[in-house]
Structure formats: structure tokens, C-alpha cells
Amino acid sequence: MKTRITELLGIRHPIIQGGMHFVGLAELAAAVSNAGGLGIITGLTQPTPDDLAREIARCRAMTDRPFGVNLTFLPAVKPPDYPGYVRVIVEQGVRVVETAGNNPQKWLPELQKAGIKVIHKCTSVRHAKKAESIGCDALSIDGFECGGHPGEDDVPNMILLPRAADELRVPFVASGGMADARSLVAALALGAEGMNMGTRFIATKEAPVHHHVKEAIVRATELDTRLIMRSLRNTERVLNNAGVERLLEKERTLGASLTFADIVPEVAGVYPKVMREGLVDAGAWSCGMVAGLIHDIPTVKELVDRIMSEAEALVRGRLASLLDRD
Ligand SMILES: Cc1cc2nc3c(=O)[nH]c(=O)nc-3n(C[C@H](O)[C@H](O)[C@H](O)COP(=O)(O)O)c2cc1C
């Protein structure tokens, strides 16, 4: 399948693995790229730019296909060393960067001068148009269903993607709620040039996380995620658990007076505990509603091959046959 995204990124299948904190390590990124998609290393999971350089080198040792690095711009009292991370990405010859969280304008000249394609991930048509106007090469449109930060507009992909298609000229992929061939074909029909998956890629053999996390995703249904931090305008979709219920109770009791400090026990330092130690109830960790569509833990190659062969069957079989009827 050739789309504007496969052409732009030099990949075989229009499938991207979104950056994921403490999940997007070299093992997963290389597995996705080896399977013909675009794997992405999560920049900020690496404590320093030097660590990121080592992670990129590890990934390169595992694949000769293109892969990317995610740079998430978050509000922080003490911001990470973004100039250092960008320098390493350029020096290491990475071909693609996925930006998210905030406007990437400041970093575009340095990245694009080095020939790096920048895919900006955003959750509204407004932000997508802004990203296009500043020169991003492609976009990842993250609907309300998505695991992680869906923004504050709450527009699901059934509306968001055709709206994006109507307004954008640069190619974009559908992100949020994507799991299988049906997702891919629907995304293409709605105007996207491929899809970006987060949660689905965690439940794979190669994802370098504790098996409790994969099993929790397989067990979860589409009813098991919750939105947290809405009143802080930092909404995050997470898998429900005891820690999340404690957090939601604080949100209910404190209302508008809630501050970040009130929920530190449920959100700070949770990822290593969940992803490395398998303590899945330790606090809030991102997970999409798409968990309801995830029932197995295949290898990344099995997953990608299955999506591509079923997508072809769906287009040539079910959809084409609808047209043949008199
Ligand atoms: C556990 C987890 C961690 C994530 N961490 C990040 C992150 O650090 N930066 C980022 O841009 N997106 C992050 N995301 C969002 C994903 O890249 C992707 O946009 C999202 O998962 C798509 O929705 P889906 O889960 O329905 O596929 C994370 C998602 C999950 C599930």
C-alpha cells in the first residue's frame, strides 16, 4: 500500500508507532521499523541527551530501516535539555521526529536543515493548521479516543479526521483508537494517509514492558479508561485502577481548587513502577479506549502483517463487493 506517508517517510506500510513514555525504547521502535512501519523512540524517557544518543545507537544496531524520535514539549518548572536532545537527534542522523505537546516552531529550522521530517501530533484542526503554517512536514491527528493527552475539545476521530482532511494540505495520519485493519481502512476513507497506534503496540511481544501491563490491556474493555486532570487543562486518558479512583475522588472533592501538588502521589514517578516493575495499580498511566479491541499479544510483525493483509481483503472483498451488487 503506497500513500503520501509511506512515500514521505520511506516506509513500506502506513503504520506509525507513537512515542510512549517508558515504552518507546529501542526494542519496540526497531521491531516496528523492521515490520515495515515507523518505530519511534521516546526522547524524554532517556534521562539525558547522551542516553538518547546511546538508545538511538542501540536501535540502529537492531534495524537498518528508518525510525523516529518523539520530542514531547511539556510545561515544566525545570524544562528538560531540549537543545541537547535536538542536537543528538541531528548528530545521530535520525530521519523523522514526532513532536507533541506544544508548538515545535522553535526547533523546526535545526531539524529540517538536517533533512529530518517533522510530524507534529495534535488534537484539533486549529492546532493542525498552525503546525502546517509553520512548515511541519506531516501531522498526526489524535482524536478524543486516544490514550494519553486528547486535549480539551473532545472531538472523536469520526469528525476530527474528515475536518482535518477538509482543511489540511500536508499529509496526516489518524491517531487514537486505531487497532486493526478496520481502523486503517476507515482512517484512509476519512482522509488520512495512514495510522498511528499507541496502546495496541504495548500489547506486543517486543514491547519492553512488564507482562502485567500487556495483560491489563488485554483484560480491559472500552469502558475501562478515565479522563484525569481535566480541571488543570491537562486532560489525560488513563487505564482505571485504584490509584486513578483515588485521584478522581480528590478531583471531585477539591473541585476548582485542585492543584497539581494534590495529585502528585497518583501521577509522579508512576511510569517506571508500572512499565518496569509491573505494578499496574501504582497510579495513572495512559491507555486508549482501543483497549476494548485488543485481545492478544502478538509479535509486532504478526500484528503489522495481519493488519496489512486484512486491510487488503477488506478493500478488495467486502467494500468492492458492495459496489458489485445490483
Ligand atoms: C503508555 C502511553 C504513553 C504515552 N506517552 C506519550 C509521550 O510521552 N509523548 C507523546 O507524544 N505521546 C504519548 N502517548 C500517546 C501515543 O503516542 C499515541 O498518540 C496514542 O497512544 C494514540 O492513541 P491510542 O492509544 O488509542 O492508539 C502515550 C500513550 C500511551 C498509551
The ligand as a Gaussian input file, in Angstrom:
#p B3LYP/6-31G(d) Opt

LIG

0 1
 C        1.504000       4.484000      27.865000
 C        1.465000       5.629000      26.890000
 C        2.427000       6.625000      26.972000
 C        2.427000       7.688000      26.073000
 N        3.427000       8.641000      26.142000
 C        3.482000       9.631000      25.213000
 C        4.558000      10.569000      25.221000
 O        5.453000      10.527000      26.070000
 N        4.559000      11.521000      24.249000
 C        3.579000      11.598000      23.286000
 O        3.660000      12.457000      22.421000
 N        2.552000      10.727000      23.264000
 C        2.475000       9.753000      24.195000
 N        1.448000       8.834000      24.144000
 C        0.423000       8.932000      23.078000
 C        0.742000       7.987000      21.898000
 O        1.911000       8.370000      21.232000
 C       -0.409000       7.999000      20.862000
 O       -0.619000       9.303000      20.368000
 C       -1.700000       7.475000      21.461000
 O       -1.455000       6.342000      22.250000
 C       -2.691000       7.118000      20.353000
 O       -3.870000       6.599000      20.880000
 P       -4.157000       5.009000      21.066000
 O       -3.524000       4.667000      22.374000
 O       -5.642000       4.944000      21.074000
 O       -3.513000       4.296000      19.918000
 C        1.410000       7.782000      25.075000
 C        0.428000       6.787000      25.007000
 C        0.436000       5.717000      25.887000
 C       -0.645000       4.663000      25.775000

